[in-house]
Amino acid sequence: MSTYSKIDVAPAGFTGILGTASATSNATPRLRHATADALWVKTTGTSPDIKVEYEYSQDNSAWSSADDESDLSSSTATDFSNNTAGWNAINLGLVSAPYYRFKVTELGNNTVTVEMKLQIVEDD
């Protein structure tokens, strides 16, 4: 049987991201008997629009580059145009790794606050 749970991955720096600035989340706790399933994202602010990228690591010190990975969302305003004020799930087809972190970039010229929770599936 599998258990679903969510990990808050948005640090304090995800509050008030100014136009075209980026912020990177804390690393996830080591995923031993679990897999990353979905990234839940909620943005608030005036016309929030962010790009969501990811990085991964085998040892929590040497990280892949977000520029080398496919965007999880190239524009949340486009990908989630019918639900711009609520929680939205991004399905993850990530490289299998024990650590992940997420990078968000504000695409407009506004200030945005981002909340993110990583949904994991733990194998019992």
GIKA-V591357 format. One record per pair of residues at least 4 apart in sequence whose ideal C-beta (glycine too) atoms are under 7 Angstrom apart, sorted by the first residue. I is the first residue (numbers start at 1). J is the second residue. D is the distance in Angstrom with one decimal. If there is no record, write none. Layout:
i:I j:J d:D
i:I j:J d:D
This chain:
i:1 j:124 d:4.9
i:2 j:121 d:5.0
i:2 j:122 d:6.6
i:2 j:123 d:5.9
i:2 j:124 d:6.7
i:3 j:122 d:4.6
i:3 j:124 d:6.3
i:4 j:119 d:6.2
i:4 j:121 d:5.8
i:5 j:120 d:5.9
i:5 j:122 d:6.7
i:6 j:40 d:6.8
i:6 j:117 d:4.2
i:6 j:118 d:6.7
i:6 j:119 d:5.1
i:7 j:28 d:6.1
i:7 j:29 d:6.7
i:7 j:117 d:6.5
i:7 j:118 d:4.7
i:7 j:120 d:6.5
i:8 j:117 d:5.5
i:9 j:25 d:4.5
i:9 j:26 d:6.4
i:9 j:28 d:6.1
i:9 j:102 d:6.1
i:9 j:116 d:5.0
i:9 j:117 d:6.7
i:9 j:118 d:5.0
i:10 j:14 d:4.2
i:10 j:25 d:6.0
i:10 j:114 d:5.7
i:10 j:115 d:5.3
i:10 j:116 d:4.2
i:11 j:25 d:6.1
i:11 j:26 d:5.1
i:13 j:23 d:4.8
i:14 j:23 d:5.5
i:14 j:104 d:6.9
i:14 j:113 d:6.7
i:14 j:114 d:4.4
i:15 j:113 d:4.8
i:16 j:111 d:5.4
i:16 j:113 d:6.3
i:17 j:21 d:5.3
i:17 j:23 d:5.4
i:17 j:104 d:6.7
i:17 j:106 d:4.8
i:17 j:111 d:6.9
i:17 j:112 d:5.2
i:17 j:114 d:6.6
i:18 j:106 d:6.8
i:18 j:111 d:5.5
i:19 j:106 d:5.6
i:19 j:108 d:5.9
i:19 j:109 d:3.8
i:19 j:110 d:5.6
i:20 j:106 d:6.1
i:21 j:106 d:5.8
i:22 j:103 d:5.9
i:22 j:104 d:6.7
i:22 j:105 d:4.4
i:23 j:104 d:5.8
i:24 j:101 d:5.8
i:24 j:103 d:4.7
i:25 j:101 d:4.9
i:25 j:102 d:4.5
i:25 j:116 d:6.5
i:26 j:101 d:6.7
i:27 j:60 d:5.5
i:27 j:99 d:5.0
i:27 j:101 d:4.9
i:28 j:99 d:5.9
i:28 j:100 d:4.9
i:28 j:101 d:6.9
i:28 j:118 d:5.9
i:30 j:98 d:4.9
i:30 j:99 d:6.4
i:31 j:35 d:6.8
i:31 j:36 d:6.7
i:31 j:98 d:5.4
i:31 j:120 d:6.4
i:33 j:122 d:6.0
i:33 j:123 d:5.3
i:34 j:120 d:4.4
i:34 j:121 d:6.2
i:34 j:122 d:4.4
i:35 j:120 d:6.7
i:35 j:121 d:5.4
i:36 j:92 d:4.9
i:36 j:94 d:5.4
i:36 j:100 d:6.1
i:36 j:118 d:6.0
i:36 j:120 d:5.9
i:37 j:92 d:6.3
i:37 j:119 d:4.7
i:37 j:120 d:6.1
i:37 j:121 d:4.8
i:38 j:89 d:4.6
i:38 j:90 d:6.4
i:38 j:91 d:5.7
i:38 j:92 d:5.9
i:38 j:119 d:4.3
i:39 j:72 d:6.4
i:39 j:90 d:4.6
i:39 j:92 d:5.9
i:39 j:102 d:6.6
i:39 j:116 d:6.3
i:39 j:118 d:5.7
i:40 j:87 d:5.2
i:40 j:89 d:5.4
i:40 j:116 d:6.8
i:40 j:117 d:4.5
i:40 j:119 d:6.2
i:41 j:52 d:6.3
i:41 j:76 d:6.5
i:41 j:88 d:5.5
i:41 j:90 d:6.3
i:41 j:114 d:6.8
i:41 j:116 d:5.4
i:42 j:86 d:6.6
i:42 j:87 d:4.8
i:42 j:115 d:4.4
i:43 j:48 d:3.7
i:43 j:50 d:5.9
i:43 j:76 d:6.0
i:43 j:112 d:5.4
i:43 j:114 d:5.5
i:44 j:48 d:6.3
i:44 j:113 d:4.9
i:45 j:110 d:5.6
i:45 j:111 d:5.4
i:45 j:112 d:3.9
i:45 j:113 d:5.8
i:46 j:110 d:4.8
i:47 j:108 d:5.8
i:47 j:110 d:5.6
i:48 j:110 d:6.7
i:48 j:112 d:4.1
i:49 j:75 d:5.8
i:49 j:76 d:6.0
i:49 j:77 d:3.7
i:49 j:107 d:4.5
i:49 j:108 d:5.1
i:50 j:76 d:5.2
i:50 j:104 d:4.7
i:50 j:105 d:6.3
i:50 j:106 d:5.6
i:50 j:107 d:6.3
i:50 j:112 d:6.2
i:50 j:114 d:6.3
i:51 j:71 d:5.9
i:51 j:73 d:6.6
i:51 j:74 d:5.6
i:51 j:75 d:6.5
i:51 j:104 d:6.9
i:51 j:105 d:4.5
i:51 j:107 d:5.9
i:52 j:71 d:6.7
i:52 j:72 d:4.3
i:52 j:73 d:4.4
i:52 j:76 d:6.9
i:52 j:90 d:6.5
i:52 j:102 d:6.4
i:52 j:104 d:5.6
i:53 j:66 d:3.8
i:53 j:69 d:6.3
i:53 j:71 d:5.5
i:53 j:72 d:6.4
i:53 j:103 d:4.4
i:54 j:66 d:6.5
i:54 j:69 d:5.8
i:54 j:72 d:5.9
i:54 j:94 d:6.4
i:54 j:100 d:5.8
i:54 j:102 d:5.3
i:55 j:63 d:4.6
i:55 j:64 d:5.0
i:55 j:65 d:6.8
i:55 j:66 d:5.2
i:55 j:101 d:5.3
i:55 j:103 d:6.8
i:56 j:64 d:5.2
i:56 j:94 d:6.6
i:56 j:95 d:5.3
i:56 j:97 d:3.9
i:56 j:99 d:6.5
i:56 j:100 d:5.3
i:57 j:61 d:6.8
i:57 j:62 d:6.0
i:57 j:63 d:4.8
i:57 j:97 d:6.4
i:57 j:99 d:4.3
i:58 j:97 d:6.0
i:58 j:98 d:6.5
i:60 j:99 d:4.8
i:64 j:68 d:6.1
i:64 j:69 d:6.3
i:66 j:103 d:4.7
i:72 j:90 d:4.9
i:73 j:79 d:4.9
i:73 j:90 d:5.7
i:75 j:79 d:6.2
i:75 j:107 d:6.2
i:76 j:80 d:5.3
i:76 j:88 d:7.0
i:77 j:81 d:6.4
i:77 j:84 d:6.5
i:80 j:84 d:6.2
i:80 j:88 d:4.3
i:83 j:88 d:5.8
i:94 j:100 d:6.5
i:102 j:116 d:6.2
i:104 j:114 d:5.3
i:106 j:110 d:6.7
i:106 j:112 d:5.0
